[in-house]
Amino acid sequence: MSYVDAIEALADPTRRQIIDRLRGGGLPVGAIAEGMAVSRPAVSQHLRVLSDAGLLTVTPLGNKRLYAIAPDGVDDLRAYLDGLWDDALAAFARAADAQAKGKTHD
């Protein structure tokens, strides 16, 4: 999957809440859904979107499935954001240089 899929998946606040719950390690859907404002079937749908976006791994564990954050999916998203950050810093440096050069000629 691409970083675009990850960004679209994380646009939903419920999916971000699920990711936050999984930061400490893998959990079954029941533990993820516990205390959430949406139903367990809705959580399952959100888990599917996150999995399809490459952000989660799903490991069968007996009659349950264990959901965990997928390092590769997060790496793809991070690489995109790092590139965005690098571009923003470079643009800032160019603007600062241009402004400094403009002031030295005044």
Phi, psi and omega in degrees: 000168183251168177298331179297316178299319180295316180297316179297319179296320182279358178292338181272129182297328178295320179292324175295323177296320177298314178301317179299321179293333182269359181297333180273355180137175184292149180216152171282162185303322180300317179291325178293316185286339184303123176080002179279157183282353180249161182289163178299318176299324177294320177299318178300320177295318178296321177298322178296317179298315179296321178293315179297331178280355179085011183270345181231150167256152179233121181241120176297135180221090186067235178265009179245172174236135180259124180258136179215157177293134180270111181305321181296318179295320178291323178299318178299316179295317180296320179300318177297312182294323176298318178296319177298316179296315178300317179296318180295318179295320179295319178295320177297316180297318178297317180295319179295318178297316180297319180293318180295320179293322178295325180285331181285343181265359181282000000 
